[in-house]
Amino acid sequence: MKKKNIAILASGSGTNAENIIRYFSASPLASVKLVLSNNPNAYVLKRAENHAVKTCLFNREQFYNSGKVSQILKENLIDLVVLAGFLWLIPTGMIKDYPGRIINIHPALLPRYGGKGMYGIHVHRAVIESGDKESGISIHYVNERYDEGNIIFQASCPVSVNDTPETLADKIHELEHKHYPKVIEEVIKARG
């Protein structure tokens, strides 16, 4: 099987992106070829450069109207697009170009706490305010709506009465770092 090329789309700090880059750095199966961001100040760009991974910045016009991002993905022979803290809705054209080959991680047990505006600390705050006894992560395929694509994998963790949005975020990050690279690997193996 030909080694697969992964592109990561990220908007922020990039701890998940860096974890994925490290996981695949010595893999015969795949490697992270490209990190793309819509945020020129995103620390993920520095993390990628530290691992000698090519980076690319884009703006809203290039993402939604010009097709430039899809073009960059094609030029770099990308096989799988991985979202890691990327906050924009993926355009229909890109979903058509990469059917079943765009995946995302969400910091809650979907279908609860998904949708526009439900990301990061906002999700953890909502979980705690609702009194839920567990939270977790959902890894899913991306479709035209926020957080509604078919779920590939979920893992849960308890929410204690003493948890704050910040302590819950720490538990969720542990789950993300433990599971996301392995699930990406399984998706690549399954797709062949």
SULURDA-V699435 format. One record per helix or strand of 3 or more residues. SS is the DSSP state (hx for helix, st for strand). FROM is the first residue (numbers start at 1). TO is the last residue. If there is no record, write none. Layout:
# SULURDA-V699435
SS | FROM | TO
SS | FROM | TO
This chain:
# SULURDA-V699435
st | 4 | 9
hx | 15 | 24
st | 30 | 37
hx | 43 | 50
st | 54 | 57
hx | 60 | 64
hx | 68 | 75
st | 80 | 83
hx | 92 | 97
st | 102 | 106
hx | 120 | 130
st | 134 | 141
st | 151 | 158
hx | 165 | 191
